[in-house]
């Protein structure tokens, strides 16, 4: 006598659940990224390599924590990019894939830029091979490394700026999320791009503009994060679009 095996179908998580999961990781990205930015900026004294080096050596643990927080933010953002690709794929598969690629490229470049953040700890160390440099030279090298990190940050933010533009457009064209959220994300992308390219073209002008160009970025990404976390997406409309545009 044989017994038939009955297998239960595996139910895939709903789009709303995936959206809220994306919102959770988005929130982690914002929190850890903000902490890394604020804590990291405290070490740098503009134009003063000696004081900057002293700040780093006096607070090495916090300096390392700033790097770790930024790394965690990058990993969380990768999760967000993958989840948003799946959510926005029914709107336009090609643009959603391109947006995911831009986000991953930004995260990859950000990880490489992180090497410049850790470099001062090596330069300011007591390794024997550093004895050929005097103290002033080592402090200048450490300061230069942090300046290069800043430039690299603007390069990675260029990728994220275009990413936000595409995500905003896809949300605007979707029927399962508010158009206002899409518009705010497109403005966020323009804000990040303005900040990055102004730093490339005219650093003094960018410094005066930085606060204002960051406002739309902060508002747009925070709004999307909270909407995903609290509201998610409209399951019925998402499924309708997924069926009509497989």
Helices and strands as residue ranges (DSSP letters): H 15-41, H 49-58, H 60-88, H 93-123, G 128-132, H 135-173, H 179-201, H 203-230, H 235-244
